[in-house]
Amino acid sequence: KIIQVLINLIRNSFQAMDQAGVVKLSMLTAGGKAIIEVEDTGKGIAEEDLPKIFDPFYTTKEEGTGLGLSLCQKIVEDHGGKIMVHSQLNVGTVFTLTFPIP
């Protein structure tokens, strides 16, 4: 299921780039937690959209269903984790997944 989350986040990253850019995937452990970051140099997410991106059926894509990020959030939470996002328009977006290490 975590692989599904990563595939969705990486796919979203590529779709957010109108031209060639960078998608960076990083992992580390700290304080008994596993931390995974998916970072891109895409167009970013508008500040007013950020509170809604995990809502089911919310999308800014013409052909999106609005279920991708809400499913990602559910999967992450089902594994005892958290998903957070930081984004800046015309700079990019970072999704941070944090999971407890058993």
C-alpha positions, 0 to 999 in steps of 0.5 A: 500500500505504501508503494501505491502512495509513493507512485501516486505522489510521484505521478502527481509530481510529474503532472505538476511540471509543465516543463522538465524539472526534478522529482526527488525521493528521500528517506531517513530515520530520526527519533524512532520514525521513518521519514519519506519525502517526495519533492518536486520543482513543479508549479506548486499548490496555491495556498487557498487550495492546500487545506482542501487537497486531501478532501475526497473528490477535490481536484484541480485537474481537468481529468482528475477524480480527486481521490488520489490524495485522500486515498494516500492520506487514508493509507498513511494513517492506516499505517500509523503515519502522517502525511504533510505538505509544503508548497510554494507557487512556481517553486514546487511541493514537498510531501512528507510521510512520517511512520513510526518504526516498530 
